[in-house]
Amino acid sequence: MKKLPVAIQVYSIRENAEKDFVGTMKEIKSMGYDGVELAGLYGMSPEEIRDHLKEVGLTPISAHVSYQEFMENINDTVKRYATIGCKYVAIPYLTDDYRYGTENYNTFLKDLPQIAEECNKAGIVLLYHNHDFEFAKNSDGVYVLDALYEQFSADLLKTELDLCWVKVAGEEPTAYVRKYAGRCPVVHIKDFVPSPFDFRPVGYGIQDVPAILNEVIEAESEWIVVEQDGHSERTAMEDAKLSREYLKQLGW
């Protein structure tokens, strides 16, 4: 069976990374992760981040970069992540006052092509990372997330499907990966339990991970990214290890 490289979203282990970035990256590498998706620079320069990751042997595949950070200075922001060597950057979240139905959302839509074009000039592909709020329906009865991808071409904007939030929204993760086949180069594999909702390591929740992985292969994705927003039963690093060990058991 074909398999893809596995990264971790550093937000999953943010407190460890803030205290000791290099030591944390070494531990992540020892667990068997191939790369990382950044969520900040942890007080270091892009050059330092690049060099540390190269020394450890982790690929900086992507980074979560807020819309607000882009708009402070699009060119400088893109340069930072190009310097690190990110192939992708993802807008990870829109605050309440920038979501569908607000004037700010219309501004976001107008700014998006400029952000994407600057990324493309630097050899970076722009992604959008969903939560569940994008599964509200617009005035045409279409999910806001789908409308976003309908408005912009795949050359301009690709997906970073977070399959936890797809499931929470009531949609089937495998179907959504299939829907965006060829447009989902980076996929977030995130597990959880409902009632009460809580995040879990990959393979320890309700997600059908083997089926998802099969679909990700068919969709011609390039990376899967482990993400776990919170840790109620174990430490972040223990959860990161459990996720990676589970994927190894599946041949990944």
N, C-alpha and C positions, 0 to 999 in steps of 0.2 A: 504494500500500500504506500502510495506517495504520502509524504508528510511535509509540513511547512515549518520554518523556524518559529520559535516561540519567544516572545518578548514579555516583559512585565511593565505595566504602567506604574511609574515610580510613585504616583499618588497613593498606590496601595501600601507603600512602605515609607511614606513621607517623613514620619518622625525619625526613623532610622537614618534616612538620607540627609536630613537636616543636621543631625548630630555628627555623622561620620559618613560622608558621601562615598569616599573611596573604599572604606572598609565594607560598607553595605553593598557596593557594586561587586566587590570581590566575592562576597558571600552569595550574592545572586548568581554570579557566574558559576560558582561551585555547585549550585543546585541544578545546573544544567540549562539555564536560560541562555538564549542566543543574543538577545538584544534588549533594549529598553525604549520605552516611550516616556519622554521627559514631561514633568509638570512643574516647570520652574528651573532656575539655575543654581539655587542653593548658595547664593552669595559668591559664586565664582564667575569668572569670565567665560565666554563661549570657547575660547582657546583652551582654558583649563579643563572644562568639561570634555571637550574633544579629546585632549591628550590623556586624561584619566581613563576614559572609556576605551580608548585604543590600547592603552597599557594593560587594562584588565581583560580585554578581548570581547567586549560587548558592542554590538552595533547600535548606534543611536538612530533607530529606524524612523522615529517620529517625535513630535512634541505637541502637547496641548497648549495652545496660545489663544488667549481670550480676544474677542472682538475689540475690546477696549484697548488692549495692549497693541494690537495692530494699528488702531486709529490714532494712537499717540504719535507714531511715525512709522508708516508702513514699510518704507525702504530700510530703515535701521533695524526694525524687527525681523524682517526677512533675512537681512544680512547676518544677524545673530545666529539664526538656526541653520543658515547655509554654512556658516563657519564651523558649526558643530558637525555638520555632515548629514543632517536630517534629509531624508528623501521625501518625507511627508510632514505636514503640519496640519493639525485639526483644531477647528474652533469647537471647544468642548461643551459650551453651555451658554444659554442666553438668560439673563436675569429677567424677573417678572416684567420690568418696565421696557424690555426690548423684545418681547414675544409677540406672536401673531395677534393682531387686533389693536396694536399700538402704533402711533406714528413713528416711533423709534424702530419698529420692525421694518417699516417701509424704507427707512434710512439705511438699515442694515442690508436690505436687498439691493439698494442702489450702490452701496460701498463694496459689496461682495466681488463684483467683477474686477475692481481695481486691486483688491487684495490678491485675488487669484492670479491676475496677470503679473503682478510683481513676484509672486511665488514662482510662476512658470519661468520668468526671466532668469531666476536663480537656480532653475532645475528642480524646484520643489513642487509637489502636487498638493493642492489644498483639499482637505477633507472636512466634513461636518459630522460631529459626534452627537448622536441623539440621546435624549432621555425619554420619558414617557409623555411629557407635555406636548411634544410635537405630533402626538396621535389624536389631538383634538381635530375636529373637522372644520374646514374653512367654509365660506359662504356657498361654495359649489359642492359641498358635501365630500370633499377630498381631504385626506389627512394632510395636515400642514407639512409634515415631513415629505410626503410624496410630491406635494405641490412645489416644494423647494427644489427637488431634483428634476421636476418637469420644467421649471422655469430656466434652469441653467444647464448647459450642455455638459456631458461627461468629460470633455476636454478642460472645462473650467472648474468643475466641482465634482469630487467623488465622495463616496460614503465611507464613514467609519461606523458601521452598525454595532451598537451596544446591544447584545442579544438578551441581556437581563431586562432592560427597559422595554424592548420589543415584547417580551413575554408578559411583563407586568401590564403593558397596555392592552393585552388580550389578543395579540397576534402571535403566529407561530414562527419562531426564529428561523427554522429551516426554509420556510416559505419566503421569508424576507431576504435571506441570503440568495435564494434562487431568483427572486425578483430583480435583485441588483447584481446579478452575475456579470462579471467583466467590469463592474464599477465599484467593487468593494475590495480594494487591495489590502486593507487592514481591517480585521474584525476583532471586536472585543468579546472574549469568552468570559462571561461572568455568571456565577451561580448564586442562587438564593433559595430561601424557604419562605412561603407565605404564612400569614395568620399565626403569629404576627410576622410581618416582613422582617427578614434579616439576611444579610449577606453571608455567603459561605465560600470556602475554597472550591475550585472547580472540581466537580464530581461528587460534591457533598450536599448538593441541593436538589432541585427538581428538574433541572435542565437535562435534556437528552443529549449529552455531550457527544457520544459516538455519532449520532445522526447529524449533529451540527458539523462535526469535523468532516464527515463525508461530503456534506453539501458545500462546505468551504473549499474543498479540493475541486469539486465540479465547477464552482464559481470562479476559478482561476485567481483566487486570492493569493497574496504573497506572504503575509504574516498573520499569525494569531497573537493577540495580546491578552494576557491574564490581567484582570483588574478585580480588586475587592475593596470597596470603598470603606468598609468598617470591619472591626474584628471584635466580636463579643465573647468568644470562647477561648481564643488563643492569641498569641502575639502575631503581629503582622508578618514577621519573618517565618514563624511556624506555619502560618496559613499559606504563604508564598511557596514554601517547600512542599506542603501537601498538594497544592495545585499542580506543581511541576511533577511530583511523583505520580500523581494520578494520570497525567498525560503520558508519562513514560510507560505506564502500564498498558496504555492503548497503542503503544508503538510510536509515540511522539516524543 
